[in-house]
């Protein structure tokens, strides 16, 4: 793959940092977004060849100007890695709507706002690659992460439409759907709603405890995910979504199997509504 310019949101940690590091090692140019001067200094100390720009993806009105300035200073961006996001954990009944709003502001509206800043540029150049980082939680669900799954399902659907709309212009769009990886997602980055309703203790407390215990020991290696992303970006025929991790493969396959059986079981009633 020839040298490309990557724009990576949330580049100071987790997948964003891993992808930035791998891209630089492969000879690409990297512009990473950070939310503070402290984060900028941290990123540049670890990746001196990267460029860092201040950009909070929830400051929607600033994003287009940030992108314009980046392309003015660094030239055309070839690859957008829409990675900025975080996890929310909490029983739905217990979790305030404000926490849902914040989750969607970052994981959905922020990602879409960044993508929309690049869409006209990619369309006019008839090239470009958008990787929207969703999750296996955008294709399956589990108790205790309703707001997170909802945000990732939303981005998954939006990305599929984006892919169809941009395909005539030679622009690729793929969602990255990781399983459990050794990042801060289940650690310091996760927002956890306080418990308040005892009826949910038996269902949810073991889930929360298991997630916290597993943090840092997940099967997925972020460096290997970053290598997979570089392979994806080099493809001339990338998939609509790319599952990463054997747990994601197993859980999504199981869900598809259950859905297929449910459709068959209820097919007669489904067809009964035709006029």
CORLINLIN-V232155 format. One record per backbone hydrogen bond with DSSP energy under -1.0 kcal/mol. NH is the residue of the N-H (numbers start at 1). CO is the residue of the C=O. If there is no record, write none. Layout:
nh=NH co=CO
nh=NH co=CO
This chain:
nh=6 co=29
nh=7 co=79
nh=8 co=31
nh=9 co=81
nh=11 co=33
nh=17 co=13
nh=18 co=14
nh=19 co=15
nh=20 co=16
nh=21 co=17
nh=22 co=18
nh=23 co=19
nh=24 co=20
nh=25 co=21
nh=26 co=22
nh=27 co=24
nh=28 co=23
nh=29 co=4
nh=31 co=6
nh=32 co=51
nh=33 co=8
nh=34 co=53
nh=40 co=36
nh=41 co=37
nh=42 co=38
nh=43 co=39
nh=44 co=40
nh=45 co=41
nh=46 co=42
nh=47 co=43
nh=50 co=47
nh=51 co=30
nh=53 co=32
nh=55 co=34
nh=59 co=56
nh=60 co=58
nh=62 co=59
nh=66 co=62
nh=67 co=63
nh=68 co=64
nh=69 co=65
nh=70 co=66
nh=71 co=67
nh=72 co=68
nh=73 co=69
nh=74 co=70
nh=75 co=71
nh=78 co=5
nh=79 co=5
nh=80 co=129
nh=81 co=7
nh=82 co=131
nh=83 co=81
nh=89 co=191
nh=90 co=144
nh=95 co=91
nh=100 co=96
nh=101 co=97
nh=102 co=98
nh=103 co=99
nh=104 co=100
nh=105 co=101
nh=106 co=102
nh=107 co=103
nh=108 co=104
nh=109 co=104
nh=110 co=105
nh=112 co=108
nh=113 co=109
nh=114 co=110
nh=115 co=111
nh=116 co=112
nh=117 co=113
nh=119 co=115
nh=122 co=118
nh=123 co=119
nh=124 co=120
nh=125 co=121
nh=126 co=122
nh=127 co=122
nh=129 co=78
nh=130 co=172
nh=131 co=80
nh=132 co=174
nh=133 co=82
nh=134 co=176
nh=136 co=178
nh=138 co=135
nh=139 co=136
nh=140 co=136
nh=145 co=142
nh=149 co=145
nh=150 co=146
nh=151 co=147
nh=152 co=148
nh=153 co=149
nh=154 co=150
nh=155 co=151
nh=156 co=152
nh=157 co=153
nh=158 co=154
nh=159 co=155
nh=160 co=156
nh=161 co=157
nh=162 co=158
nh=163 co=159
nh=164 co=160
nh=165 co=161
nh=166 co=162
nh=167 co=163
nh=169 co=166
nh=170 co=167
nh=171 co=166
nh=172 co=128
nh=174 co=130
nh=175 co=240
nh=176 co=132
nh=177 co=242
nh=179 co=244
nh=182 co=220
nh=183 co=181
nh=187 co=184
nh=189 co=184
nh=190 co=187
nh=191 co=87
nh=193 co=89
nh=200 co=197
nh=201 co=198
nh=204 co=200
nh=205 co=201
nh=208 co=204
nh=209 co=205
nh=210 co=206
nh=211 co=207
nh=212 co=208
nh=213 co=209
nh=214 co=210
nh=217 co=214
nh=220 co=180
nh=225 co=221
nh=226 co=222
nh=227 co=223
nh=228 co=224
nh=229 co=225
nh=230 co=226
nh=231 co=227
nh=232 co=228
nh=233 co=229
nh=234 co=230
nh=235 co=232
nh=242 co=175
nh=244 co=177
nh=249 co=245
nh=250 co=246
nh=251 co=247
nh=252 co=248
nh=253 co=249
nh=254 co=250
nh=255 co=251
nh=256 co=252
nh=257 co=253
nh=258 co=254
nh=259 co=255
nh=260 co=256
nh=261 co=257
nh=262 co=258
nh=263 co=259
nh=264 co=260
nh=265 co=261
nh=266 co=262
nh=270 co=266
nh=271 co=267
nh=272 co=268
nh=274 co=271
